[in-house]
Amino acid sequence: MTIRCLIDGLLLPAFLGRGRGPVTAYDGDEAFHLEAVEALFYEIVAADTDELLGLEQVHYRLLRPAADFLLVGA
C-alpha cells in the first residue's frame, strides 16, 4: 500500500505486518511503525482489499482513503 503524509504530502510505501501486526512505513532506507493514533496524519493513496480489511482489524480506522485513492488488484 502507499500512504501520504497530510503535513508534507510525502508518499510512503507501507506494509501491514504479518499476522496483522503494525503498519510499517518506509521513508527512504528508514522504516518506522505507524502508531494507530499517528494515522490521523496520513491517508491511504493505494491499497488492495486485503490490506484495507487488515487495517480495520488492527485498529487503524483513523487511516482513511485519500480523495484520489486507488484500489489495486490483490
SEVO-751429 format. One record per atom (N, C-alpha, C): atom name; x negated, y negated, z; residue in three letters. Coordinates in nm, 3 decimals. Example, Ala and Ser with C-alpha at 12.3 -4.5 7.8 and 13.67 -1.06 7.14 Angstrom:
{name->N X->-1.319 Y->0.569 Z->0.780 resn->ALA} .
{name->CA X->-1.230 Y->0.450 Z->0.780 resn->ALA} .
{name->C X->-1.320 Y->0.330 Z->0.780 resn->ALA} .
{name->N X->-1.285 Y->0.225 Z->0.708 resn->SER} .
{name->CA X->-1.367 Y->0.106 Z->0.714 resn->SER} .
{name->C X->-1.290 Y->-0.003 Z->0.787 resn->SER} .
//
This chain:
{name->N X->-0.084 Y->0.117 Z->0.000 resn->MET} .
{name->CA X->0.000 Y->0.000 Z->0.000 resn->MET} .
{name->C X->-0.089 Y->-0.122 Z->0.000 resn->MET} .
{name->N X->-0.030 Y->-0.234 Z->-0.035 resn->THR} .
{name->CA X->-0.100 Y->-0.361 Z->-0.034 resn->THR} .
{name->C X->-0.020 Y->-0.457 Z->0.053 resn->THR} .
{name->N X->-0.090 Y->-0.528 Z->0.142 resn->ILE} .
{name->CA X->-0.024 Y->-0.627 Z->0.226 resn->ILE} .
{name->C X->-0.086 Y->-0.764 Z->0.198 resn->ILE} .
{name->N X->-0.011 Y->-0.868 Z->0.231 resn->ARG} .
{name->CA X->-0.058 Y->-1.006 Z->0.211 resn->ARG} .
{name->C X->-0.050 Y->-1.080 Z->0.344 resn->ARG} .
{name->N X->-0.157 Y->-1.151 Z->0.377 resn->CYS} .
{name->CA X->-0.158 Y->-1.235 Z->0.495 resn->CYS} .
{name->C X->-0.076 Y->-1.361 Z->0.465 resn->CYS} .
{name->N X->0.020 Y->-1.392 Z->0.551 resn->LEU} .
{name->CA X->0.104 Y->-1.509 Z->0.529 resn->LEU} .
{name->C X->0.031 Y->-1.639 Z->0.560 resn->LEU} .
{name->N X->-0.080 Y->-1.632 Z->0.631 resn->ILE} .
{name->CA X->-0.154 Y->-1.753 Z->0.666 resn->ILE} .
{name->C X->-0.242 Y->-1.800 Z->0.551 resn->ILE} .
{name->N X->-0.317 Y->-1.707 Z->0.491 resn->ASP} .
{name->CA X->-0.411 Y->-1.748 Z->0.386 resn->ASP} .
{name->C X->-0.384 Y->-1.685 Z->0.249 resn->ASP} .
{name->N X->-0.282 Y->-1.600 Z->0.238 resn->GLY} .
{name->CA X->-0.247 Y->-1.540 Z->0.110 resn->GLY} .
{name->C X->-0.337 Y->-1.426 Z->0.066 resn->GLY} .
{name->N X->-0.429 Y->-1.383 Z->0.151 resn->LEU} .
{name->CA X->-0.524 Y->-1.278 Z->0.115 resn->LEU} .
{name->C X->-0.453 Y->-1.144 Z->0.100 resn->LEU} .
{name->N X->-0.479 Y->-1.076 Z->-0.012 resn->LEU} .
{name->CA X->-0.424 Y->-0.943 Z->-0.037 resn->LEU} .
{name->C X->-0.520 Y->-0.838 Z->0.016 resn->LEU} .
{name->N X->-0.466 Y->-0.742 Z->0.091 resn->LEU} .
{name->CA X->-0.549 Y->-0.639 Z->0.153 resn->LEU} .
{name->C X->-0.493 Y->-0.501 Z->0.125 resn->LEU} .
{name->N X->-0.578 Y->-0.405 Z->0.086 resn->PRO} .
{name->CA X->-0.532 Y->-0.266 Z->0.080 resn->PRO} .
{name->C X->-0.511 Y->-0.216 Z->0.222 resn->PRO} .
{name->N X->-0.408 Y->-0.136 Z->0.241 resn->ALA} .
{name->CA X->-0.378 Y->-0.084 Z->0.375 resn->ALA} .
{name->C X->-0.324 Y->0.058 Z->0.364 resn->ALA} .
{name->N X->-0.344 Y->0.135 Z->0.470 resn->PHE} .
{name->CA X->-0.302 Y->0.274 Z->0.471 resn->PHE} .
{name->C X->-0.240 Y->0.307 Z->0.605 resn->PHE} .
{name->N X->-0.135 Y->0.388 Z->0.602 resn->LEU} .
{name->CA X->-0.074 Y->0.437 Z->0.724 resn->LEU} .
{name->C X->-0.150 Y->0.561 Z->0.767 resn->LEU} .
{name->N X->-0.192 Y->0.564 Z->0.892 resn->GLY} .
{name->CA X->-0.274 Y->0.674 Z->0.942 resn->GLY} .
{name->C X->-0.207 Y->0.810 Z->0.928 resn->GLY} .
{name->N X->-0.288 Y->0.911 Z->0.915 resn->ARG} .
{name->CA X->-0.240 Y->1.049 Z->0.907 resn->ARG} .
{name->C X->-0.165 Y->1.079 Z->1.037 resn->ARG} .
{name->N X->-0.053 Y->1.146 Z->1.026 resn->GLY} .
{name->CA X->0.028 Y->1.171 Z->1.144 resn->GLY} .
{name->C X->0.104 Y->1.047 Z->1.187 resn->GLY} .
{name->N X->0.117 Y->0.954 Z->1.094 resn->ARG} .
{name->CA X->0.190 Y->0.828 Z->1.119 resn->ARG} .
{name->C X->0.124 Y->0.743 Z->1.225 resn->ARG} .
{name->N X->-0.007 Y->0.738 Z->1.219 resn->GLY} .
{name->CA X->-0.083 Y->0.655 Z->1.312 resn->GLY} .
{name->C X->-0.075 Y->0.509 Z->1.274 resn->GLY} .
{name->N X->-0.164 Y->0.427 Z->1.326 resn->PRO} .
{name->CA X->-0.157 Y->0.283 Z->1.298 resn->PRO} .
{name->C X->-0.190 Y->0.252 Z->1.153 resn->PRO} .
{name->N X->-0.145 Y->0.136 Z->1.109 resn->VAL} .
{name->CA X->-0.180 Y->0.087 Z->0.976 resn->VAL} .
{name->C X->-0.324 Y->0.036 Z->0.984 resn->VAL} .
{name->N X->-0.406 Y->0.080 Z->0.889 resn->THR} .
{name->CA X->-0.543 Y->0.033 Z->0.878 resn->THR} .
{name->C X->-0.553 Y->-0.052 Z->0.753 resn->THR} .
{name->N X->-0.597 Y->-0.175 Z->0.768 resn->ALA} .
{name->CA X->-0.614 Y->-0.265 Z->0.655 resn->ALA} .
{name->C X->-0.763 Y->-0.289 Z->0.633 resn->ALA} .
{name->N X->-0.799 Y->-0.320 Z->0.510 resn->TYR} .
{name->CA X->-0.939 Y->-0.339 Z->0.474 resn->TYR} .
{name->C X->-0.961 Y->-0.479 Z->0.420 resn->TYR} .
{name->N X->-1.050 Y->-0.552 Z->0.485 resn->ASP} .
{name->CA X->-1.090 Y->-0.685 Z->0.441 resn->ASP} .
{name->C X->-1.235 Y->-0.672 Z->0.396 resn->ASP} .
{name->N X->-1.252 Y->-0.643 Z->0.267 resn->GLY} .
{name->CA X->-1.386 Y->-0.613 Z->0.216 resn->GLY} .
{name->C X->-1.430 Y->-0.478 Z->0.270 resn->GLY} .
{name->N X->-1.548 Y->-0.473 Z->0.331 resn->ASP} .
{name->CA X->-1.601 Y->-0.350 Z->0.388 resn->ASP} .
{name->C X->-1.552 Y->-0.327 Z->0.530 resn->ASP} .
{name->N X->-1.487 Y->-0.426 Z->0.588 resn->GLU} .
{name->CA X->-1.445 Y->-0.418 Z->0.727 resn->GLU} .
{name->C X->-1.300 Y->-0.371 Z->0.738 resn->GLU} .
{name->N X->-1.277 Y->-0.270 Z->0.821 resn->ALA} .
{name->CA X->-1.142 Y->-0.218 Z->0.843 resn->ALA} .
{name->C X->-1.093 Y->-0.261 Z->0.981 resn->ALA} .
{name->N X->-0.962 Y->-0.280 Z->0.992 resn->PHE} .
{name->CA X->-0.904 Y->-0.311 Z->1.122 resn->PHE} .
{name->C X->-0.766 Y->-0.249 Z->1.131 resn->PHE} .
{name->N X->-0.726 Y->-0.214 Z->1.254 resn->HIS} .
{name->CA X->-0.593 Y->-0.161 Z->1.277 resn->HIS} .
{name->C X->-0.497 Y->-0.278 Z->1.294 resn->HIS} .
{name->N X->-0.389 Y->-0.273 Z->1.222 resn->LEU} .
{name->CA X->-0.287 Y->-0.377 Z->1.229 resn->LEU} .
{name->C X->-0.192 Y->-0.343 Z->1.343 resn->LEU} .
{name->N X->-0.193 Y->-0.423 Z->1.447 resn->GLU} .
{name->CA X->-0.101 Y->-0.401 Z->1.560 resn->GLU} .
{name->C X->0.040 Y->-0.434 Z->1.514 resn->GLU} .
{name->N X->0.138 Y->-0.367 Z->1.573 resn->ALA} .
{name->CA X->0.278 Y->-0.386 Z->1.532 resn->ALA} .
{name->C X->0.320 Y->-0.532 Z->1.541 resn->ALA} .
{name->N X->0.275 Y->-0.603 Z->1.643 resn->VAL} .
{name->CA X->0.311 Y->-0.744 Z->1.660 resn->VAL} .
{name->C X->0.242 Y->-0.833 Z->1.557 resn->VAL} .
{name->N X->0.122 Y->-0.795 Z->1.513 resn->GLU} .
{name->CA X->0.050 Y->-0.870 Z->1.411 resn->GLU} .
{name->C X->0.123 Y->-0.866 Z->1.277 resn->GLU} .
{name->N X->0.212 Y->-0.771 Z->1.261 resn->ALA} .
{name->CA X->0.286 Y->-0.757 Z->1.136 resn->ALA} .
{name->C X->0.366 Y->-0.882 Z->1.103 resn->ALA} .
{name->N X->0.392 Y->-0.966 Z->1.201 resn->LEU} .
{name->CA X->0.461 Y->-1.093 Z->1.176 resn->LEU} .
{name->C X->0.383 Y->-1.181 Z->1.079 resn->LEU} .
{name->N X->0.253 Y->-1.163 Z->1.073 resn->PHE} .
{name->CA X->0.166 Y->-1.247 Z->0.991 resn->PHE} .
{name->C X->0.132 Y->-1.186 Z->0.855 resn->PHE} .
{name->N X->0.198 Y->-1.074 Z->0.822 resn->TYR} .
{name->CA X->0.172 Y->-1.004 Z->0.696 resn->TYR} .
{name->C X->0.303 Y->-0.966 Z->0.630 resn->TYR} .
{name->N X->0.297 Y->-0.942 Z->0.500 resn->GLU} .
{name->CA X->0.412 Y->-0.890 Z->0.426 resn->GLU} .
{name->C X->0.362 Y->-0.781 Z->0.331 resn->GLU} .
{name->N X->0.452 Y->-0.689 Z->0.298 resn->ILE} .
{name->CA X->0.417 Y->-0.579 Z->0.208 resn->ILE} .
{name->C X->0.436 Y->-0.626 Z->0.064 resn->ILE} .
{name->N X->0.332 Y->-0.613 Z->-0.016 resn->VAL} .
{name->CA X->0.338 Y->-0.653 Z->-0.156 resn->VAL} .
{name->C X->0.367 Y->-0.532 Z->-0.244 resn->VAL} .
{name->N X->0.311 Y->-0.417 Z->-0.210 resn->ALA} .
{name->CA X->0.333 Y->-0.294 Z->-0.288 resn->ALA} .
{name->C X->0.322 Y->-0.175 Z->-0.195 resn->ALA} .
{name->N X->0.413 Y->-0.079 Z->-0.213 resn->ALA} .
{name->CA X->0.410 Y->0.044 Z->-0.133 resn->ALA} .
{name->C X->0.498 Y->0.148 Z->-0.200 resn->ALA} .
{name->N X->0.478 Y->0.274 Z->-0.163 resn->ASP} .
{name->CA X->0.568 Y->0.378 Z->-0.213 resn->ASP} .
{name->C X->0.672 Y->0.409 Z->-0.105 resn->ASP} .
{name->N X->0.768 Y->0.491 Z->-0.140 resn->THR} .
{name->CA X->0.879 Y->0.523 Z->-0.050 resn->THR} .
{name->C X->0.830 Y->0.588 Z->0.079 resn->THR} .
{name->N X->0.736 Y->0.680 Z->0.070 resn->ASP} .
{name->CA X->0.683 Y->0.748 Z->0.189 resn->ASP} .
{name->C X->0.618 Y->0.648 Z->0.285 resn->ASP} .
{name->N X->0.545 Y->0.553 Z->0.231 resn->GLU} .
{name->CA X->0.481 Y->0.453 Z->0.316 resn->GLU} .
{name->C X->0.585 Y->0.367 Z->0.386 resn->GLU} .
{name->N X->0.689 Y->0.327 Z->0.315 resn->LEU} .
{name->CA X->0.793 Y->0.245 Z->0.376 resn->LEU} .
{name->C X->0.864 Y->0.320 Z->0.488 resn->LEU} .
{name->N X->0.897 Y->0.446 Z->0.465 resn->LEU} .
{name->CA X->0.963 Y->0.526 Z->0.569 resn->LEU} .
{name->C X->0.869 Y->0.547 Z->0.689 resn->LEU} .
{name->N X->0.743 Y->0.571 Z->0.662 resn->GLY} .
{name->CA X->0.646 Y->0.589 Z->0.768 resn->GLY} .
{name->C X->0.629 Y->0.465 Z->0.854 resn->GLY} .
{name->N X->0.632 Y->0.348 Z->0.791 resn->LEU} .
{name->CA X->0.620 Y->0.222 Z->0.866 resn->LEU} .
{name->C X->0.735 Y->0.206 Z->0.964 resn->LEU} .
{name->N X->0.854 Y->0.239 Z->0.922 resn->GLU} .
{name->CA X->0.970 Y->0.227 Z->1.011 resn->GLU} .
{name->C X->0.960 Y->0.324 Z->1.128 resn->GLU} .
{name->N X->0.903 Y->0.441 Z->1.105 resn->GLN} .
{name->CA X->0.892 Y->0.542 Z->1.210 resn->GLN} .
{name->C X->0.789 Y->0.506 Z->1.316 resn->GLN} .
{name->N X->0.694 Y->0.422 Z->1.284 resn->VAL} .
{name->CA X->0.590 Y->0.387 Z->1.380 resn->VAL} .
{name->C X->0.600 Y->0.240 Z->1.424 resn->VAL} .
{name->N X->0.719 Y->0.188 Z->1.422 resn->HIS} .
{name->CA X->0.748 Y->0.056 Z->1.480 resn->HIS} .
{name->C X->0.682 Y->-0.061 Z->1.409 resn->HIS} .
{name->N X->0.673 Y->-0.055 Z->1.278 resn->TYR} .
{name->CA X->0.623 Y->-0.169 Z->1.202 resn->TYR} .
{name->C X->0.740 Y->-0.239 Z->1.132 resn->TYR} .
{name->N X->0.852 Y->-0.250 Z->1.200 resn->ARG} .
{name->CA X->0.971 Y->-0.311 Z->1.141 resn->ARG} .
{name->C X->0.950 Y->-0.460 Z->1.111 resn->ARG} .
{name->N X->0.853 Y->-0.522 Z->1.177 resn->LEU} .
{name->CA X->0.826 Y->-0.663 Z->1.153 resn->LEU} .
{name->C X->0.747 Y->-0.687 Z->1.024 resn->LEU} .
{name->N X->0.693 Y->-0.581 Z->0.967 resn->LEU} .
{name->CA X->0.619 Y->-0.590 Z->0.841 resn->LEU} .
{name->C X->0.721 Y->-0.579 Z->0.728 resn->LEU} .
{name->N X->0.759 Y->-0.691 Z->0.673 resn->ARG} .
{name->CA X->0.868 Y->-0.700 Z->0.575 resn->ARG} .
{name->C X->0.814 Y->-0.703 Z->0.432 resn->ARG} .
{name->N X->0.896 Y->-0.655 Z->0.337 resn->PRO} .
{name->CA X->0.857 Y->-0.667 Z->0.195 resn->PRO} .
{name->C X->0.854 Y->-0.814 Z->0.151 resn->PRO} .
{name->N X->0.759 Y->-0.846 Z->0.066 resn->ALA} .
{name->CA X->0.746 Y->-0.980 Z->0.010 resn->ALA} .
{name->C X->0.855 Y->-1.004 Z->-0.095 resn->ALA} .
{name->N X->0.876 Y->-1.128 Z->-0.131 resn->ALA} .
{name->CA X->0.972 Y->-1.162 Z->-0.236 resn->ALA} .
{name->C X->0.933 Y->-1.099 Z->-0.368 resn->ALA} .
{name->N X->0.802 Y->-1.079 Z->-0.390 resn->ASP} .
{name->CA X->0.752 Y->-1.018 Z->-0.514 resn->ASP} .
{name->C X->0.713 Y->-0.871 Z->-0.492 resn->ASP} .
{name->N X->0.777 Y->-0.804 Z->-0.396 resn->PHE} .
{name->CA X->0.748 Y->-0.666 Z->-0.362 resn->PHE} .
{name->C X->0.763 Y->-0.573 Z->-0.482 resn->PHE} .
{name->N X->0.673 Y->-0.475 Z->-0.492 resn->LEU} .
{name->CA X->0.674 Y->-0.377 Z->-0.600 resn->LEU} .
{name->C X->0.675 Y->-0.237 Z->-0.539 resn->LEU} .
{name->N X->0.778 Y->-0.158 Z->-0.569 resn->LEU} .
{name->CA X->0.785 Y->-0.019 Z->-0.526 resn->LEU} .
{name->C X->0.706 Y->0.063 Z->-0.625 resn->LEU} .
{name->N X->0.603 Y->0.130 Z->-0.578 resn->VAL} .
{name->CA X->0.516 Y->0.210 Z->-0.665 resn->VAL} .
{name->C X->0.554 Y->0.357 Z->-0.653 resn->VAL} .
{name->N X->0.523 Y->0.435 Z->-0.754 resn->GLY} .
{name->CA X->0.554 Y->0.578 Z->-0.754 resn->GLY} .
{name->C X->0.484 Y->0.652 Z->-0.642 resn->GLY} .
{name->N X->0.554 Y->0.751 Z->-0.588 resn->ALA} .
{name->CA X->0.497 Y->0.828 Z->-0.475 resn->ALA} .
{name->C X->0.409 Y->0.939 Z->-0.526 resn->ALA} .
//
